[in-house]
Amino acid sequence: MQDAEIPEDRVNPVVEELRSQLEELKAARDWTEQQHRRWTRERADLVETVRRLRERVSVPEDIVAAQERARLLASNQSLKAWCEELEKAKAWFQQQLQAGEEERRLLVEELEKCKARNVELERKR
């Protein structure tokens, strides 16, 4: 039984599609990491604001400050939840990137085998 040959005109589009998908995943990962950095800075700012408000409101001076503190704490909780979701998305993107890289590696490996097989068949002619 002969090995199935993959025509060159079918292999190149597949490799190009994989490269395109890889670039899209990298762009998505970069965006996700950029957003994560921005939200991390925002979270740090919120945490610092909450710390300052806690110091100020440690002896309840006015209701407005207490309300602001409660609002910031709620925002902080929301931001924590968003950061968790962002971490999940980051992990998913990294898994997709790794899967794409592995699939590309296997396709390139198969392409090399096919090329070697073609050379071998040409020699036998």
WOLIN-V336744 format. One record per pair of residues at least 24 apart in sequence whose ideal C-beta (glycine too) atoms are under 8 Angstrom apart, sorted by sequence separation. I is the first residue (numbers start at 1). J is the second residue. If there is no record, write none. Layout:
<<I | J> <I | J>>
This chain:
<<46 | 72> <50 | 76> <46 | 75> <47 | 76> <46 | 76> <43 | 76> <46 | 79> <43 | 79> <42 | 79> <43 | 80> <39 | 79> <43 | 83> <39 | 82> <40 | 83> <39 | 83> <36 | 83> <39 | 86> <36 | 86> <35 | 86> <36 | 87> <32 | 86> <36 | 90> <32 | 89> <33 | 90> <32 | 90> <29 | 90> <32 | 93> <29 | 93> <28 | 93> <29 | 94> <25 | 93> <29 | 97> <25 | 96> <26 | 97> <25 | 97> <22 | 97> <25 | 100> <22 | 100> <21 | 100> <22 | 101> <18 | 100> <22 | 104> <18 | 103> <19 | 104> <18 | 104> <15 | 104> <18 | 107> <15 | 107> <14 | 107> <15 | 108> <11 | 107> <15 | 111> <11 | 111> <11 | 114> <6 | 110> <6 | 111> <6 | 114> <5 | 114> <3 | 114> <5 | 117> <5 | 118> <3 | 117>>
